[in-house]
Amino acid sequence: MLPELGLTRLSPTGTGLAQGALVGGGPWIKDVKKPARQPRRNKADASPQRAASSSPESVRASVDAATTSARTIFQPSAGYTPTHSSDSGAAIPVNSPPTNPQTSLDSVSISLGSWFQQVFESCWEQIFGFWLGRDCCPFIWDPSYDVVFPPSKLFAELDAAIDQDWEARNLEDAAATPLSQRLERNCQIEDSLKLAIRSFASQWLHLIPKQERADIIQEDLVRELWRASRRDMLKVINRVSYRSVLTLFIFGLTPIPVGVSKDEETDGLTGQVCLQIALQQVQSLRERQRNCQFSGSKVSFGLASLVTSKPKSFPISEAFLNGESRAYWGALEFDTSASLTLNFRSSLSSGLHGVGSESAWRVLRTGAHSFQTRTKDWRTSTFEVSDDTASQIVAAAAACKVFVFKMIAVLKEALREGEEEDKVKQAWDAFTEAADIFQDAFRPLLSSCERRLHFLSQVERLNWYEVMLHYHLGILMLVDTVEAAERDDLLVLLKDKRLDAEQEVVNALKFGLESTLTIRAPADDTEYSERPRTITASFIQLDPYPHHIVAAVQLMNKVISREFRHGKIKLEIYKYLGSTLSKALNQLPQTSRSVQEARQYLNTSFQELEHQGDVPRLVSPAQGAPRPHRLSQGGT
């Protein structure tokens, strides 16, 4: 086990790192120089005991056990509560009738709902929880923390702690939100999260045992759940809480189903909009409004009573700040990835004109250098990779991948905005530095993991696969941007990285096709001994980020088609690579409109080259070619 490091604290009132924080946090960051100490706020005593009539136990009676356990994990913290208006300390009841997702929830049996939850926890929550866990989050190092910390548990605990603080603030306030309203709102937040999870997980319905999905038409159920969840997002965006942030994130990852027309898609919230609102909610939650704010539509007077001279101040516990920092790290990953893939500026951090001075990116850069120095002995021929060391290597590489993604996004911004050449060079230098850090510090160790993959657990193999695919996909996306900008000078400099990324993306896809993940039956399903106890599918079949695979296939098809036309690869190689791309798309959930479009595009590309030889043709994973009426609908 790596030695304990200092704590890096994120600012409780903004999006940067707090003054006085140690530059370093994860177990992969060691011996990092501390900045000069700044004055730190004094900690007060714990909040007074709350009245029994409004105890957190009663408020959170309908919440998961992870939520209620927050009473012992968190002390009351100064800040905004998810159980009242997002703009004011005063309770403002919602007058409009809530969009109750219960109807759609009831359309799924208890057993099937348990399977959806199990698939969700074993795939997306496993991967994202690994990124939030002990070895990956660069802002906090706590050796007692779990390697995988489920985001649903973390975000529920943060909400519980914030609610606890709000109760302490309003003990003597007769106008505070009644208990019944807070219970109702809490249930609405939970139901929205549950519906979003089921909508997201329904794309894997075909992998669930047949007994659980008898007489269910998957495409119909997927559309029904997606539509219900999207309607519910209109309420979620107004219930500011950490669980609402998670709900918005999950819906933002849910593919638009086949059978949803362009007109229907534009007649409601999109996943991209939900992601941006989620990032705004993160900023609101971290700010803990205590002053007057206003916009054209409303004025908010903050948490303080209008008759008091200054707002009440309660202590912010170390545990709460740690949890909030992990949540911020998770949001920063979403924000950075979105700015890379969707070509807009980041919401939580600076872009081209300020990224170099932000603490978060300095932490990642310094930590990566420290990791490289500290793991020198791991680069010898006698070093053997174990599950524990593989977890630390992959976690550190995943954190550094976010750093590289940020620098790619900044370079894309410079090219997109038509910046002066000195700014483009500055962004290029920042990217090459980040990519070289990844290549020098992590690539040799990831290769060591690759040689031992067959001896590692399925979880470690899955995390390795995700890091390798996502990192090299980011490089291909940069190449695509540079080509579109007609910057041949930069394209020449990217040649080695481009060739390496092309090779590794194909390798990752092949590994994803050949490797399998086994998911056990839900715990509450054990009484039915005659039912299958597990489901097993390839990594690509269960990949919770299928859009990354779609993008990788499209970019690689562009590469191999160009190489084949120019005579740089033979027909045999083109057929082999094209077959790999086809298999990858065929194994993805076919209820996604983007997957169907990608399959049609790939099939068309193959047909255009048929006159040059017998090239592979895309077929349905079940039978026949894709149905034209399903392929004519766009969307992501």
C-alpha positions as semicolon CSV with decimal commas, in nm:
position;residue;x (nm);y (nm);z (nm)
1;M;0,000;0,000;0,000
2;L;0,127;0,343;-0,089
3;P;0,191;0,582;0,199
4;E;-0,066;0,835;0,307
5;L;-0,045;1,178;0,154
6;G;-0,168;1,520;0,246
7;L;-0,523;1,637;0,192
8;T;-0,618;1,856;-0,100
9;R;-0,930;2,054;-0,027
10;L;-1,150;2,217;-0,285
11;S;-1,282;2,560;-0,207
12;P;-1,622;2,548;-0,038
13;T;-1,726;2,866;-0,210
14;G;-1,610;2,817;-0,565
15;T;-1,485;2,577;-0,824
16;G;-1,114;2,596;-0,763
17;L;-0,885;2,450;-0,501
18;A;-0,895;2,620;-0,165
19;Q;-0,612;2,835;-0,047
20;G;-0,391;2,647;0,191
21;A;-0,466;2,316;0,025
22;L;-0,188;2,072;-0,039
23;V;-0,105;2,031;-0,405
24;G;-0,162;1,657;-0,422
25;G;-0,421;1,412;-0,305
26;G;-0,444;1,071;-0,464
27;P;-0,217;0,781;-0,371
28;W;-0,036;0,835;-0,701
29;I;0,072;1,183;-0,590
30;K;0,357;1,180;-0,342
31;D;0,628;1,413;-0,221
32;V;0,466;1,709;-0,389
33;K;0,584;2,051;-0,280
34;K;0,329;2,238;-0,070
35;P;0,240;2,598;-0,154
36;A;0,272;2,867;0,104
37;R;0,015;2,838;0,380
38;Q;-0,272;3,083;0,370
39;P;-0,498;3,168;0,663
40;R;-0,758;2,897;0,717
41;R;-1,103;2,943;0,857
42;N;-1,153;2,841;1,217
43;K;-1,374;2,544;1,288
44;A;-1,662;2,595;1,525
45;D;-1,824;2,339;1,744
46;A;-2,077;2,101;1,605
47;S;-2,430;2,224;1,547
48;P;-2,680;2,188;1,833
49;Q;-2,899;1,883;1,854
50;R;-3,210;1,895;1,640
51;A;-3,561;1,853;1,766
52;A;-3,695;1,503;1,739
53;S;-3,989;1,614;1,531
54;S;-3,764;1,706;1,241
55;S;-3,485;1,457;1,280
56;P;-3,284;1,354;0,976
57;E;-3,399;0,998;1,036
58;S;-3,757;1,095;0,964
59;V;-3,668;1,318;0,671
60;R;-3,469;1,045;0,505
61;A;-3,696;0,756;0,595
62;S;-3,752;0,670;0,231
63;V;-3,390;0,699;0,129
64;D;-3,136;0,428;0,080
65;A;-2,933;0,311;0,380
66;A;-2,630;0,483;0,234
67;T;-2,808;0,813;0,272
68;T;-2,905;0,766;0,634
69;S;-2,555;0,654;0,723
70;A;-2,438;1,005;0,644
71;R;-2,541;1,112;0,994
72;T;-2,230;0,944;1,128
73;I;-2,008;1,039;0,836
74;F;-2,086;1,408;0,811
75;Q;-2,125;1,684;1,062
76;P;-2,363;1,965;0,970
77;S;-2,210;2,186;0,704
78;A;-2,282;2,544;0,617
79;G;-2,472;2,562;0,298
80;Y;-2,757;2,518;0,066
81;T;-3,015;2,249;0,123
82;P;-3,184;2,036;-0,142
83;T;-3,509;2,037;0,055
84;H;-3,611;2,395;-0,013
85;S;-3,597;2,650;-0,291
86;S;-3,275;2,660;-0,489
87;D;-3,266;3,035;-0,453
88;S;-3,371;3,111;-0,100
89;G;-3,357;2,992;0,254
90;A;-3,734;3,026;0,273
91;A;-3,942;2,725;0,183
92;I;-4,126;2,775;-0,145
93;P;-4,373;2,495;-0,225
94;V;-4,398;2,383;-0,586
95;N;-4,743;2,492;-0,701
96;S;-4,745;2,304;-1,030
97;P;-4,834;1,935;-1,006
98;P;-4,520;1,722;-1,014
99;T;-4,448;1,496;-1,305
100;N;-4,476;1,173;-1,116
101;P;-4,259;0,906;-1,279
102;Q;-4,436;0,637;-1,078
103;T;-4,645;0,522;-1,375
104;S;-4,335;0,435;-1,575
105;L;-4,170;0,283;-1,271
106;D;-4,473;0,062;-1,217
107;S;-4,454;-0,060;-1,577
108;V;-4,136;-0,246;-1,483
109;S;-4,171;-0,549;-1,258
110;I;-3,987;-0,556;-0,928
111;S;-3,764;-0,837;-1,050
112;L;-3,682;-0,665;-1,379
113;G;-3,620;-0,339;-1,197
114;S;-3,372;-0,519;-0,972
115;W;-3,191;-0,650;-1,278
116;F;-3,175;-0,299;-1,426
117;Q;-3,024;-0,174;-1,100
118;Q;-2,776;-0,462;-1,094
119;V;-2,661;-0,399;-1,451
120;F;-2,628;-0,028;-1,376
121;E;-2,421;-0,090;-1,062
122;S;-2,199;-0,350;-1,232
123;C;-2,122;-0,136;-1,537
124;W;-2,147;0,242;-1,522
125;E;-2,144;0,280;-1,145
126;Q;-1,850;0,041;-1,121
127;I;-1,644;0,243;-1,368
128;F;-1,745;0,592;-1,254
129;G;-1,720;0,482;-0,890
130;F;-1,364;0,369;-0,961
131;W;-1,286;0,718;-1,091
132;L;-1,432;0,868;-0,772
133;G;-1,258;0,620;-0,545
134;R;-0,944;0,612;-0,337
135;D;-0,681;0,566;-0,608
136;C;-0,811;0,795;-0,882
137;C;-0,940;1,119;-0,731
138;P;-0,639;1,353;-0,731
139;F;-0,782;1,600;-0,480
140;I;-0,821;1,374;-0,176
141;W;-0,618;1,089;-0,032
142;D;-0,781;0,880;0,238
143;P;-0,639;0,527;0,280
144;S;-0,961;0,416;0,447
145;Y;-1,166;0,510;0,143
146;D;-1,298;0,240;-0,090
147;V;-1,126;0,178;-0,423
148;V;-1,470;0,199;-0,582
149;F;-1,714;0,444;-0,425
150;P;-2,058;0,429;-0,593
151;P;-2,168;0,777;-0,703
152;S;-2,527;0,709;-0,594
153;K;-2,402;0,654;-0,240
154;L;-2,167;0,954;-0,243
155;F;-2,425;1,196;-0,381
156;A;-2,694;1,071;-0,141
157;E;-2,462;1,123;0,155
158;L;-2,387;1,478;0,043
159;D;-2,758;1,555;0,016
160;A;-2,819;1,408;0,361
161;A;-2,543;1,620;0,513
162;I;-2,671;1,937;0,349
163;D;-3,022;1,859;0,467
164;Q;-2,891;1,799;0,818
165;D;-2,728;2,141;0,817
166;W;-3,045;2,311;0,693
167;E;-3,242;2,153;0,978
168;A;-2,991;2,286;1,229
169;R;-3,022;2,635;1,082
170;N;-3,401;2,635;1,099
171;L;-3,468;2,486;1,442
172;E;-3,633;2,807;1,559
173;D;-3,787;2,907;1,228
174;A;-4,162;2,848;1,236
175;A;-4,184;2,921;0,863
176;A;-3,941;2,644;0,769
177;T;-4,053;2,382;0,520
178;P;-4,291;2,134;0,685
179;L;-4,164;1,782;0,730
180;S;-4,427;1,641;0,494
181;Q;-4,310;1,865;0,209
182;R;-3,948;1,772;0,264
183;L;-4,038;1,403;0,266
184;E;-4,237;1,443;-0,055
185;R;-3,955;1,630;-0,227
186;N;-3,703;1,371;-0,116
187;C;-3,920;1,094;-0,260
188;Q;-3,952;1,284;-0,588
189;I;-3,573;1,313;-0,613
190;E;-3,534;0,941;-0,546
191;D;-3,804;0,843;-0,797
192;S;-3,646;1,061;-1,066
193;L;-3,308;0,900;-1,009
194;K;-3,459;0,552;-1,018
195;L;-3,642;0,629;-1,342
196;A;-3,326;0,768;-1,506
197;I;-3,133;0,456;-1,403
198;R;-3,398;0,226;-1,549
199;S;-3,415;0,426;-1,870
200;F;-3,037;0,408;-1,902
201;A;-3,013;0,036;-1,817
202;S;-3,305;-0,071;-2,038
203;Q;-3,076;-0,068;-2,342
204;W;-2,932;-0,395;-2,207
205;L;-3,271;-0,562;-2,158
206;H;-3,185;-0,824;-2,422
207;L;-2,902;-0,954;-2,201
208;I;-3,126;-1,010;-1,898
209;P;-3,261;-1,367;-1,852
210;K;-3,562;-1,436;-2,074
211;Q;-3,784;-1,526;-1,780
212;E;-3,757;-1,166;-1,658
213;R;-3,851;-1,005;-1,990
214;A;-4,118;-1,237;-2,126
215;D;-4,374;-1,060;-2,347
216;I;-4,172;-0,736;-2,335
217;I;-4,079;-0,565;-2,662
218;Q;-3,747;-0,402;-2,584
219;E;-3,774;-0,112;-2,828
220;D;-4,115;-0,016;-2,690
221;L;-3,998;-0,030;-2,328
222;V;-3,681;0,166;-2,402
223;R;-3,880;0,441;-2,573
224;E;-4,140;0,452;-2,296
225;L;-3,879;0,485;-2,022
226;W;-3,675;0,741;-2,218
227;R;-3,979;0,957;-2,285
228;A;-4,094;0,940;-1,924
229;S;-3,746;1,023;-1,797
230;R;-3,708;1,315;-2,035
231;R;-4,043;1,460;-1,925
232;D;-3,932;1,422;-1,567
233;M;-3,611;1,618;-1,635
234;L;-3,820;1,937;-1,637
235;K;-3,876;1,881;-1,265
236;V;-3,527;1,751;-1,196
237;I;-3,362;2,071;-1,319
238;N;-3,560;2,266;-1,057
239;R;-3,481;2,033;-0,766
240;V;-3,122;2,134;-0,704
241;S;-2,946;1,853;-0,520
242;Y;-2,651;1,623;-0,568
243;R;-2,883;1,337;-0,656
244;S;-3,045;1,559;-0,918
245;V;-2,698;1,621;-1,060
246;L;-2,647;1,246;-1,084
247;T;-2,990;1,203;-1,245
248;L;-2,907;1,464;-1,508
249;F;-2,569;1,303;-1,575
250;I;-2,730;0,963;-1,627
251;F;-2,999;1,096;-1,860
252;G;-2,728;1,280;-2,053
253;L;-2,564;0,941;-2,117
254;T;-2,888;0,769;-2,223
255;P;-2,900;0,718;-2,602
256;I;-3,193;0,848;-2,802
257;P;-3,390;0,533;-2,889
258;V;-3,484;0,417;-3,236
259;G;-3,836;0,521;-3,327
260;V;-3,793;0,873;-3,187
261;S;-3,832;1,118;-3,474
262;K;-3,633;1,434;-3,528
263;D;-3,940;1,640;-3,446
264;E;-3,992;1,457;-3,119
265;E;-3,624;1,494;-3,033
266;T;-3,640;1,871;-3,070
267;D;-3,962;1,893;-2,868
268;G;-3,800;1,862;-2,527
269;L;-3,477;1,865;-2,330
270;T;-3,168;1,704;-2,479
271;G;-2,898;1,513;-2,299
272;Q;-2,652;1,792;-2,374
273;V;-2,875;2,052;-2,207
274;C;-2,922;1,825;-1,904
275;L;-2,546;1,792;-1,871
276;Q;-2,498;2,169;-1,873
277;I;-2,771;2,217;-1,613
278;A;-2,612;1,948;-1,396
279;L;-2,283;2,139;-1,403
280;Q;-2,467;2,458;-1,305
281;Q;-2,626;2,274;-1,015
282;V;-2,282;2,161;-0,898
283;Q;-2,171;2,524;-0,889
284;S;-2,486;2,627;-0,698
285;L;-2,442;2,350;-0,443
286;R;-2,077;2,438;-0,385
287;E;-2,147;2,808;-0,356
288;R;-2,393;2,781;-0,063
289;Q;-2,565;3,107;-0,142
290;R;-2,566;3,346;0,155
291;N;-2,606;3,678;-0,023
292;C;-2,853;3,852;-0,250
293;Q;-2,867;3,736;-0,610
294;F;-3,105;3,824;-0,889
295;S;-3,183;3,778;-1,255
296;G;-3,451;3,910;-1,486
297;S;-3,698;3,651;-1,363
298;K;-3,648;3,650;-0,986
299;V;-3,457;3,786;-0,688
300;S;-3,305;3,561;-0,421
301;F;-3,199;3,688;-0,080
302;G;-2,984;3,394;0,023
303;L;-2,988;3,178;0,332
304;A;-2,986;3,457;0,587
305;S;-3,307;3,586;0,734
306;L;-3,397;3,935;0,619
307;V;-3,423;4,055;0,980
308;T;-3,080;3,934;1,090
309;S;-2,765;4,134;1,045
310;K;-2,553;3,840;0,928
311;P;-2,614;3,481;0,825
312;K;-2,567;3,198;1,068
313;S;-2,237;3,016;1,042
314;F;-2,198;2,645;1,105
315;P;-1,885;2,434;1,073
316;I;-1,791;2,255;0,755
317;S;-1,666;1,911;0,847
318;E;-1,356;1,759;0,694
319;A;-1,554;1,456;0,583
320;F;-1,810;1,669;0,401
321;L;-1,539;1,863;0,217
322;N;-1,376;1,537;0,116
323;G;-1,700;1,403;-0,025
324;E;-1,776;1,729;-0,200
325;S;-1,429;1,733;-0,355
326;R;-1,485;1,385;-0,495
327;A;-1,819;1,493;-0,639
328;Y;-1,650;1,796;-0,794
329;W;-1,384;1,569;-0,946
330;G;-1,659;1,356;-1,102
331;A;-1,831;1,666;-1,240
332;L;-1,499;1,794;-1,373
333;E;-1,458;1,468;-1,566
334;F;-1,801;1,513;-1,726
335;D;-1,727;1,878;-1,799
336;T;-1,389;1,808;-1,957
337;S;-1,516;1,520;-2,167
338;A;-1,810;1,727;-2,291
339;S;-1,590;2,021;-2,388
340;L;-1,373;1,777;-2,584
341;T;-1,649;1,588;-2,763
342;L;-1,911;1,862;-2,808
343;N;-1,676;2,153;-2,888
344;F;-1,793;2,404;-2,631
345;R;-1,614;2,575;-2,347
346;S;-1,586;2,416;-2,008
347;S;-1,828;2,525;-1,734
348;L;-1,625;2,434;-1,425
349;S;-1,279;2,542;-1,532
350;S;-1,105;2,793;-1,753
351;G;-1,030;2,747;-2,118
352;L;-0,742;2,866;-2,329
353;H;-0,689;3,191;-2,138
354;G;-0,664;3,056;-1,785
355;V;-0,614;2,683;-1,773
356;G;-0,244;2,711;-1,694
357;S;-0,306;2,890;-1,365
358;E;-0,583;2,668;-1,225
359;S;-0,498;2,458;-0,922
360;A;-0,681;2,145;-1,040
361;W;-0,466;2,106;-1,350
362;R;-0,146;2,194;-1,162
363;V;-0,231;1,916;-0,916
364;L;-0,273;1,666;-1,198
365;R;0,047;1,770;-1,374
366;T;0,258;1,764;-1,058
367;G;0,103;1,442;-0,938
368;A;0,178;1,265;-1,264
369;H;0,545;1,362;-1,243
370;S;0,554;1,244;-0,882
371;F;0,393;0,914;-0,977
372;Q;0,655;0,855;-1,245
373;T;0,937;0,913;-0,997
374;R;0,784;0,704;-0,723
375;T;0,709;0,402;-0,943
376;K;1,058;0,367;-1,087
377;D;1,091;0,016;-0,944
378;W;0,769;-0,085;-1,119
379;R;0,936;-0,037;-1,455
380;T;1,189;-0,315;-1,411
381;S;1,165;-0,655;-1,579
382;T;1,127;-0,830;-1,242
383;F;0,815;-0,637;-1,140
384;E;0,494;-0,842;-1,142
385;V;0,159;-0,672;-1,175
386;S;-0,106;-0,774;-0,922
387;D;-0,471;-0,672;-0,895
388;D;-0,376;-0,407;-0,638
389;T;-0,092;-0,251;-0,838
390;A;-0,294;-0,273;-1,159
391;S;-0,575;-0,084;-0,988
392;Q;-0,336;0,192;-0,881
393;I;-0,177;0,215;-1,226
394;V;-0,506;0,228;-1,414
395;A;-0,657;0,475;-1,166
396;A;-0,361;0,713;-1,198
397;A;-0,369;0,679;-1,577
398;A;-0,742;0,756;-1,577
399;A;-0,678;1,077;-1,383
400;C;-0,398;1,179;-1,617
401;K;-0,627;1,102;-1,913
402;V;-0,858;1,380;-1,790
403;F;-0,558;1,615;-1,787
404;V;-0,476;1,521;-2,148
405;F;-0,840;1,561;-2,250
406;K;-0,842;1,910;-2,103
407;M;-0,538;2,013;-2,304
408;I;-0,690;1,865;-2,622
409;A;-1,009;2,063;-2,556
410;V;-0,803;2,380;-2,507
411;L;-0,616;2,322;-2,834
412;K;-0,944;2,261;-3,015
413;E;-1,073;2,587;-2,868
414;A;-0,774;2,777;-3,001
415;L;-0,824;2,633;-3,350
416;R;-1,201;2,677;-3,339
417;E;-1,194;3,038;-3,217
418;G;-0,933;3,150;-3,470
419;E;-0,686;3,260;-3,204
420;E;-0,354;3,422;-3,286
421;E;-0,074;3,185;-3,373
422;D;0,108;3,241;-3,046
423;K;-0,202;3,122;-2,859
424;V;-0,229;2,817;-3,083
425;K;0,135;2,737;-3,013
426;Q;0,077;2,782;-2,641
427;A;-0,214;2,538;-2,654
428;W;-0,014;2,296;-2,868
429;D;0,276;2,300;-2,623
430;A;0,038;2,233;-2,334
431;F;-0,111;1,935;-2,517
432;T;0,223;1,784;-2,613
433;E;0,345;1,820;-2,255
434;A;0,035;1,641;-2,123
435;A;0,055;1,367;-2,385
436;D;0,425;1,314;-2,317
437;I;0,354;1,286;-1,944
438;F;0,097;1,015;-2,013
439;Q;0,332;0,838;-2,252
440;D;0,631;0,845;-2,018
441;A;0,467;0,797;-1,679
442;F;0,181;0,561;-1,756
443;R;0,216;0,391;-2,092
444;P;0,497;0,151;-1,987
445;L;0,301;0,047;-1,678
446;L;-0,020;0,004;-1,877
447;S;0,179;-0,221;-2,110
448;S;0,293;-0,422;-1,808
449;C;-0,073;-0,459;-1,710
450;E;-0,155;-0,568;-2,063
451;R;0,093;-0,854;-2,044
452;R;-0,081;-0,978;-1,728
453;L;-0,442;-0,910;-1,828
454;H;-0,541;-1,276;-1,832
455;F;-0,432;-1,304;-1,468
456;L;-0,621;-0,996;-1,346
457;S;-0,979;-0,977;-1,223
458;Q;-1,256;-0,883;-1,464
459;V;-1,295;-0,547;-1,292
460;E;-0,929;-0,456;-1,345
461;R;-0,949;-0,569;-1,707
462;L;-1,260;-0,359;-1,763
463;N;-1,100;-0,046;-1,615
464;W;-0,785;-0,100;-1,823
465;Y;-0,994;-0,137;-2,139
466;E;-1,186;0,184;-2,070
467;V;-0,872;0,390;-2,011
468;M;-0,696;0,261;-2,323
469;L;-0,997;0,312;-2,548
470;H;-1,090;0,657;-2,417
471;Y;-0,737;0,800;-2,416
472;H;-0,654;0,696;-2,771
473;L;-0,998;0,799;-2,893
474;G;-0,917;1,147;-2,761
475;I;-0,603;1,153;-2,977
476;L;-0,802;1,048;-3,285
477;M;-1,053;1,324;-3,217
478;L;-0,771;1,577;-3,207
479;V;-0,637;1,444;-3,537
480;D;-0,984;1,480;-3,688
481;T;-1,002;1,841;-3,566
482;V;-0,658;1,929;-3,701
483;E;-0,749;1,779;-4,038
484;A;-1,073;1,979;-4,047
485;A;-0,877;2,297;-3,964
486;E;-0,637;2,215;-4,250
487;R;-0,337;2,255;-4,024
488;D;-0,098;2,028;-4,211
489;D;0,191;2,160;-4,004
490;L;0,034;2,026;-3,684
491;L;-0,075;1,707;-3,857
492;V;0,287;1,626;-3,936
493;L;0,382;1,673;-3,572
494;L;0,096;1,442;-3,471
495;K;0,205;1,156;-3,695
496;D;0,359;0,930;-3,430
497;K;0,076;0,986;-3,184
498;R;-0,178;0,929;-3,460
499;L;-0,029;0,599;-3,570
500;D;-0,008;0,480;-3,211
501;A;-0,368;0,581;-3,140
502;E;-0,498;0,404;-3,450
503;Q;-0,325;0,084;-3,349
504;E;-0,438;0,101;-2,987
505;V;-0,801;0,178;-3,068
506;V;-0,820;-0,135;-3,284
507;N;-0,649;-0,335;-3,010
508;A;-0,893;-0,201;-2,750
509;L;-1,193;-0,288;-2,967
510;K;-1,062;-0,640;-3,021
511;F;-0,999;-0,680;-2,650
512;G;-1,347;-0,551;-2,576
513;L;-1,497;-0,805;-2,815
514;E;-1,303;-1,097;-2,669
515;S;-1,326;-1,016;-2,297
516;T;-1,637;-1,084;-2,093
517;L;-1,799;-0,942;-1,783
518;T;-2,017;-1,156;-1,558
519;I;-2,299;-0,993;-1,363
520;R;-2,460;-1,181;-1,078
521;A;-2,833;-1,190;-1,022
522;P;-2,976;-0,929;-0,784
523;A;-2,963;-1,027;-0,419
524;D;-3,342;-1,025;-0,390
525;D;-3,370;-1,276;-0,675
526;T;-3,195;-1,561;-0,494
527;E;-3,519;-1,730;-0,390
528;Y;-3,582;-1,836;-0,749
529;S;-3,322;-2,108;-0,778
530;E;-3,444;-2,223;-1,119
531;R;-3,358;-1,886;-1,277
532;P;-3,016;-1,804;-1,424
533;R;-2,783;-1,676;-1,157
534;T;-2,560;-1,468;-1,385
535;I;-2,542;-1,298;-1,721
536;T;-2,219;-1,285;-1,919
537;A;-2,146;-1,056;-2,211
538;S;-1,849;-0,891;-2,377
539;F;-1,707;-0,563;-2,256
540;I;-1,840;-0,393;-2,567
541;Q;-2,188;-0,533;-2,516
542;L;-2,195;-0,393;-2,161
543;D;-1,986;-0,080;-2,217
544;P;-2,174;0,202;-2,040
545;Y;-2,022;0,450;-2,288
546;P;-2,139;0,305;-2,622
547;H;-2,112;0,647;-2,787
548;H;-1,736;0,626;-2,744
549;I;-1,732;0,301;-2,938
550;V;-1,952;0,450;-3,211
551;A;-1,714;0,746;-3,243
552;A;-1,409;0,518;-3,243
553;V;-1,558;0,301;-3,518
554;Q;-1,644;0,600;-3,735
555;L;-1,300;0,756;-3,698
556;M;-1,124;0,426;-3,764
557;N;-1,343;0,358;-4,067
558;K;-1,233;0,694;-4,202
559;V;-0,871;0,589;-4,148
560;I;-0,887;0,243;-4,306
561;S;-1,097;0,363;-4,602
562;R;-0,843;0,633;-4,680
563;E;-0,550;0,396;-4,640
564;F;-0,718;0,140;-4,867
565;R;-0,799;0,395;-5,137
566;H;-0,440;0,518;-5,135
567;G;-0,307;0,165;-5,163
568;K;-0,135;0,171;-4,823
569;I;-0,312;-0,140;-4,696
570;K;-0,418;-0,449;-4,886
571;L;-0,771;-0,576;-4,929
572;E;-0,709;-0,855;-4,680
573;I;-0,615;-0,606;-4,407
574;Y;-0,906;-0,381;-4,495
575;K;-1,146;-0,675;-4,466
576;Y;-0,998;-0,776;-4,132
577;L;-1,017;-0,428;-3,983
578;G;-1,360;-0,362;-4,130
579;S;-1,487;-0,686;-3,982
580;T;-1,363;-0,580;-3,638
581;L;-1,544;-0,247;-3,667
582;S;-1,862;-0,422;-3,781
583;K;-1,854;-0,666;-3,491
584;A;-1,810;-0,382;-3,245
585;L;-2,120;-0,202;-3,373
586;N;-2,318;-0,525;-3,388
587;Q;-2,254;-0,594;-3,021
588;L;-2,371;-0,253;-2,903
589;P;-2,733;-0,211;-2,789
590;Q;-2,936;-0,192;-3,109
591;T;-3,207;0,026;-2,955
592;S;-2,979;0,329;-2,989
593;R;-3,047;0,549;-3,289
594;S;-2,680;0,646;-3,310
595;V;-2,576;0,282;-3,328
596;Q;-2,821;0,217;-3,610
597;E;-2,700;0,523;-3,799
598;A;-2,338;0,419;-3,754
599;R;-2,413;0,071;-3,887
600;Q;-2,582;0,220;-4,192
601;Y;-2,290;0,457;-4,250
602;L;-2,037;0,177;-4,219
603;N;-2,235;-0,045;-4,454
604;T;-2,254;0,236;-4,710
605;S;-1,880;0,292;-4,683
606;F;-1,813;-0,075;-4,749
607;Q;-2,046;-0,076;-5,049
608;E;-1,868;0,220;-5,205
609;L;-1,547;0,017;-5,211
610;E;-1,701;-0,306;-5,342
611;H;-1,575;-0,245;-5,692
612;Q;-1,221;-0,288;-5,557
613;G;-1,287;-0,634;-5,413
614;D;-1,492;-0,840;-5,175
615;V;-1,522;-0,619;-4,870
616;P;-1,715;-0,707;-4,555
617;R;-2,081;-0,614;-4,533
618;L;-2,252;-0,504;-4,216
619;V;-2,527;-0,740;-4,101
620;S;-2,760;-0,742;-3,807
621;P;-2,634;-0,924;-3,499
622;A;-2,946;-1,136;-3,516
623;Q;-3,036;-1,168;-3,884
624;G;-3,037;-0,971;-4,205
625;A;-2,947;-0,613;-4,275
626;P;-3,069;-0,325;-4,061
627;R;-3,424;-0,212;-4,133
628;P;-3,420;0,108;-4,343
629;H;-3,699;0,286;-4,154
630;R;-3,500;0,258;-3,833
631;L;-3,181;0,386;-3,992
632;S;-3,328;0,700;-4,140
633;Q;-3,362;0,875;-3,804
634;G;-3,075;1,086;-3,675
635;G;-2,953;1,180;-3,332
636;T;-2,695;1,090;-3,077
